[in-house]
Amino acid sequence: MALTRAEFLRLLPVAVGGAAYRVEGDEIGSLAGSPAWRIRLRERAPRAFGPVAIPVLAVTLEVEAADEAAARAFVSRFLLGYQRAGG
């Protein structure tokens, strides 16, 4: 993702639909609810485009759900929470 860690964490509550979670270092995990999920973050070197440096954050999302439809709905909400409009 082209985000800083701080930007990612600021948008996370919306991306997870207000679900409770805890942050422990570079791991974030759900505290309750279904589906259960875990996120791992790794900051990478910024990408340079001329004089502009774009942040790079590697994000791994794992969703544990007995119901595939619930897992898909969670991932869709998560991705929508990080979409940006431009123009």
N, C-alpha and C positions, 0 to 999 in steps of 0.2 A: 504494500500500500504506500502511496505517496503521502504519508502522514508522519508527524513526529509522535513519539510515545504520548506526550501530553495531549495532543489533538485526538489520538485514538481513545484515550481514557475519558476525555470530555464527551465524546459522542457515544461511548459504550452504553450508557443507560437507555438511550433510545433504541440502539441496535438490538438490545436483548429484551426489549419490551418492558422495561422496568423491573425485571427479575433481580432478585438479591444475588450478590456475588461477593467474592473476596479477592483481593490482589495480594499475591505473595511473590515478590520479586518480579520475574518475567512470566509468571503463571497466574492466570485468572480462572476461577472456577465458580460454577453455580453453587448456591447454598441450598436451594430447595426448588421444587417444581419439576415439571416435566416438559421437555426433555432435559436431562442433565447434560452439561457442556463444560468444555475446558478450552482455554485459549493460551497459546504460547507466543510470546513476542521476542523478536530479535532485531535489534537496530543494526542496520547495514550502512555502509558508506554511502553518502549522498551521491546522486547522479548529477553531473554537471552538464548544463546546456548553456554554453557560452559563459557569461558571468553569473548565471543563476544556478544555485544548488537546490536540487529537489530531494527532500528527505525520503528515505526508503526504510520501511518497517516490514519485516517478514512476519506474517501472522499465520499461525496454524490453528484451525478450529476443529475440535473433535466433538461430535454430538452423539450421545448415547440415548437411544430411544427404542422402545419395543415397537413403536408404531412408525413406519417409514414416512407416512404423511405428516406426522408431527415434526419429525426431523427436517423434512423438506420445508415446512412452513417456518421453522425456526431459522434455517439458513437463508431463506428468502428475506425474512424480516431483518436479519443481521446484515446482509448485503445492501438492502435498501437503506439502512441506517447510515451507511458510509458513502452512498452515492452523492455526487455533487453535480449541481447544474452549472453549465457554463455557456458561453456564447460570445 
